[in-house]
Structure formats: structure tokens, C-alpha cells
Amino acid sequence: MTETLPRPNHVKDFLKLVAFEHSVFALPFAYLSTLTVMHLEDAFSWWDLVLVTVAMVSARTLAMAANRIIDRKIDAQNPRTAKRELVTGKVSLRTAYWGCAVSLVLLLASAALLNPLCLYLSPLAVAPLIVYPYAKRFTDYPHAVLGLAQMVAPVGAWVAVTGTFAGSGPAVVLGAAVGLWIGGFDLIYACQDVEIDRKIGVHSTPARWGVKAALHASSVTHVVTLALFAWFGLLTGFGLLYWIGLGLVAVALVYEHSIVRPGDLSKVNRAFFTANGFVAVALFAFALVDLLLR
């Protein structure tokens, strides 16, 4: 009697390929920007909120699928990434390309439905997402490119509501905070691949300057991040709850940096997933309650 093998779940495998659950890092800040400007403009719209969600998730899925496609040969040489779905064949290259195409169409469609400016600027949002995986081939600072790519989300969300760059200063500040935050924890994440990166010729700040220097740079980056989050709160008139949330974020970032040391990288995943997931959710949750109470 032959054993029946479980049927592959292509959707589940693709979502795992693009680490769909990691949307928790960037999506809350797009919502924070969207809901803040809706409050300031007294122009709440469920439709706009849905379109911003579709645009954000589509952009991130496009970025991750493209990243996996472009980096598949590098991933195959790294023991940490050698079991990724595109390397093992669990997800086909054709499926990944289709995922990119569908995500791009959804991104452009949602941008067009929001307003003309969003549509015109959408290529500028896509460009750094595609450039990022190539950056590690020619610069020791690919983390900065990743930060730039993530900075786009809060600014784009603000423009999605207003249809103009006028008065978008707070969104730029928030975008800079998000970009530095993500770039900072990418510095930490890259530390675990220093030896293999040097061996196969992948560029990164830790590979170039060492783990200790990269962790110091990440700490400085996150101090600036906190200052920018505070500046955003001042510019937009947030109340006590936002500042409580920001205080919790500061504690989480201190914890993140306390558990990752040059001689002990065993807790990088805890710092990356747990602490940073908390940062995004906590600040958004307290800011949301603050907005609702106002």
C-alpha cells in the first residue's frame, strides 16, 4: 500500500517565501501616517485606508519576491538561507515572477485609485525596492538603500490622503524615522552572515567594518530614530498616550541592543522579530488610541 504524499500548498509556500508575516514591521507606520493626516484634515475614509493597505502589502510582496529571485544564487551559498523556497525548488521561479507581476499590478491599480500623484510617483516607490537586493553587490552600505525603500511608505500614505506634497513635512520626518529604524536593525541582522559574506563576496557594513562597528552604528541610528519619532509627535500634536508608547519603544530598543553583543549573536532573531515587531505595534497602538480619544 503506497503512502499518499500531502499535496503542495502553493499559496502557503509563496507567502512563506515572501515572509508575509513581516508586514508587521512597516504596515503600522503607513497606517500611522494615514490616520494622522486624516485626523488633521478631518477627512477619514475607509476606502483610502483599504487602498493604502493594498498598496503597502503589494509593494512589500513585490520587494520580497524580487529579492528572493535576484538573490537566489547567493542564498544557495549561505547555510542560513539555503533552505529558502526558491533555492530548494519548493516555489518555482515562474511562480515567483508571477507573484511579482500580480503585486506590481495591484500596487499600480491602488495608486491610480487613490489619486494621480500617487500613480505618477509609484515608479519612484518601486525603484529602491528593486535596487536594494543588488546593493549588496556594489556597496558596503546596502542597509541605507533598504532604509530609503522603507522611508517611502509613510510619505506615500500621506500623499495618498492629500494628493499633494504640501504640508507633508511630518510624513517625511516619520519616514526618516522608519527608514533609520529598519536600516538599524538590518545592520544587526547582517552581523550573523559576516564570515560567509566575506567568503562569497557579499558586501555589508559588518562584513566591511566588523560586527562591533556595525552594532555601534545600529545603536546610534536607533537613537536618531527615537528623536525623529519624538519630532513627529510634536509636529502632529500627539498627546500623552503617544509619548507613553514612544517610551515603551525606547525600552524595546534598549533591550534589543542589550541582548546582541559582538561575541554573542545567538539572540539576533529575538532582537529582529520580537523586539522590532513590538516597536511597530506598540507605537501604532498607543498613537491610534490617542487619535481616537481626540
Secondary structure in CASP SS format (residue, H / E / C, confidence):
PFRMAT SS
TARGET T0000
AUTHOR 0000-0000-0000
METHOD secondary structure of the structure
MODEL  1
M C 1.00
T C 1.00
E C 1.00
T C 1.00
L C 1.00
P C 1.00
R C 1.00
P C 1.00
N C 1.00
H H 1.00
V H 1.00
K H 1.00
D H 1.00
F H 1.00
L H 1.00
K H 1.00
L H 1.00
V C 1.00
A C 1.00
F H 1.00
E H 1.00
H H 1.00
S H 1.00
V H 1.00
F C 1.00
A C 1.00
L H 1.00
P H 1.00
F H 1.00
A H 1.00
Y H 1.00
L H 1.00
S H 1.00
T H 1.00
L H 1.00
T H 1.00
V H 1.00
M H 1.00
H H 1.00
L H 1.00
E H 1.00
D C 1.00
A C 1.00
F C 1.00
S C 1.00
W H 1.00
W H 1.00
D H 1.00
L H 1.00
V H 1.00
L H 1.00
V H 1.00
T H 1.00
V H 1.00
A H 1.00
M H 1.00
V H 1.00
S H 1.00
A H 1.00
R H 1.00
T H 1.00
L H 1.00
A H 1.00
M H 1.00
A H 1.00
A H 1.00
N H 1.00
R H 1.00
I H 1.00
I H 1.00
D C 1.00
R H 1.00
K H 1.00
I H 1.00
D H 1.00
A H 1.00
Q H 1.00
N C 1.00
P C 1.00
R C 1.00
T C 1.00
A C 1.00
K C 1.00
R C 1.00
E H 1.00
L H 1.00
V H 1.00
T H 1.00
G C 1.00
K C 1.00
V C 1.00
S C 1.00
L H 1.00
R H 1.00
T H 1.00
A H 1.00
Y H 1.00
W H 1.00
G H 1.00
C H 1.00
A H 1.00
V H 1.00
S H 1.00
L H 1.00
V H 1.00
L H 1.00
L H 1.00
L H 1.00
A H 1.00
S H 1.00
A H 1.00
A H 1.00
L H 1.00
L H 1.00
N C 1.00
P H 1.00
L H 1.00
C H 1.00
L H 1.00
Y H 1.00
L H 1.00
S H 1.00
P H 1.00
L H 1.00
A H 1.00
V H 1.00
A H 1.00
P H 1.00
L H 1.00
I H 1.00
V H 1.00
Y H 1.00
P H 1.00
Y H 1.00
A H 1.00
K C 1.00
R C 1.00
F C 1.00
T C 1.00
D C 1.00
Y C 1.00
P H 1.00
H H 1.00
A H 1.00
V H 1.00
L H 1.00
G H 1.00
L H 1.00
A H 1.00
Q H 1.00
M H 1.00
V H 1.00
A H 1.00
P H 1.00
V H 1.00
G H 1.00
A H 1.00
W H 1.00
V H 1.00
A H 1.00
V H 1.00
T H 1.00
G C 1.00
T C 1.00
F C 1.00
A C 1.00
G C 1.00
S C 1.00
G H 1.00
P H 1.00
A H 1.00
V H 1.00
V H 1.00
L H 1.00
G H 1.00
A H 1.00
A H 1.00
V H 1.00
G H 1.00
L H 1.00
W H 1.00
I H 1.00
G H 1.00
G H 1.00
F H 1.00
D H 1.00
L H 1.00
I H 1.00
Y H 1.00
A H 1.00
C H 1.00
Q H 1.00
D H 1.00
V H 1.00
E H 1.00
I H 1.00
D H 1.00
R H 1.00
K H 1.00
I H 1.00
G C 1.00
V C 1.00
H C 1.00
S C 1.00
T H 1.00
P H 1.00
A H 1.00
R H 1.00
W H 1.00
G C 1.00
V H 1.00
K H 1.00
A H 1.00
A H 1.00
L H 1.00
H H 1.00
A H 1.00
S H 1.00
S H 1.00
V H 1.00
T H 1.00
H H 1.00
V H 1.00
V H 1.00
T H 1.00
L H 1.00
A H 1.00
L H 1.00
F H 1.00
A H 1.00
W H 1.00
F H 1.00
G H 1.00
L H 1.00
L H 1.00
T H 1.00
G C 1.00
F C 1.00
G C 1.00
L H 1.00
L H 1.00
Y H 1.00
W H 1.00
I H 1.00
G H 1.00
L H 1.00
G H 1.00
L H 1.00
V H 1.00
A H 1.00
V H 1.00
A H 1.00
L H 1.00
V H 1.00
Y H 1.00
E H 1.00
H H 1.00
S H 1.00
I C 1.00
V C 1.00
R E 1.00
P C 1.00
G C 1.00
D E 1.00
L C 1.00
S C 1.00
K C 1.00
V H 1.00
N H 1.00
R H 1.00
A H 1.00
F H 1.00
F H 1.00
T H 1.00
A H 1.00
N H 1.00
G H 1.00
F H 1.00
V H 1.00
A H 1.00
V H 1.00
A H 1.00
L H 1.00
F H 1.00
A H 1.00
F H 1.00
A H 1.00
L H 1.00
V H 1.00
D H 1.00
L H 1.00
L H 1.00
L H 1.00
R C 1.00
END
